Amino acid sequence: MKYILISPEELQEIISATLKAEIPKLIHPVQDNNQNYNNEEYMSRQDAAAFLHCSLVTLYHYEKNGKLIPLRLGRKILYPKQSLINAMKGIDSS
């Protein structure tokens, strides 16, 4: 096993350079996802059921069967409008 001796300052420079290079790569996808969430319109359970012309129970079954994937914020359940439109296409064809 080989050991490489470096000074604490050199180690600090290596770590600093690596972090400066890697952190922007990690932050960029998170910012992109936040922009997608901000641009998308969401509906409550009641609004989603009215939009799909179904009951809250049917909406629950669509969720459990994987036809709809809601966004949960604490106790609040929101459905992206685009996923409701896509689900309508899938529900109509099945």
C-alpha positions, 0 to 999 in steps of 0.5 A: 500500500502506498501513502501520499503525503500532502500538506493540509493546505494542499488537501484543502485546495483539492477538496475546495476545487472538487466541491466547486466543480461538483456542487453546480452539477448537483444544484442544476437538476434541482433547480430544473425540477423546481421550475417544472413544478412552478410552471405546472397547474395543480388541482385539489382532489375535489377539482380533479374529481370534477375535471374527470367527471368521477367521484372521490372514491373513483379518484382514490381507486385510480391512484391506488391502481397507478393511473394517477400519481398525486403530489402530497404536501403534508395532508394536502393532495394535489394532482398535476393537471397534465397528469389528469389529462394523460390519465383521461386518455388512458382511462378512455382507452382501457 
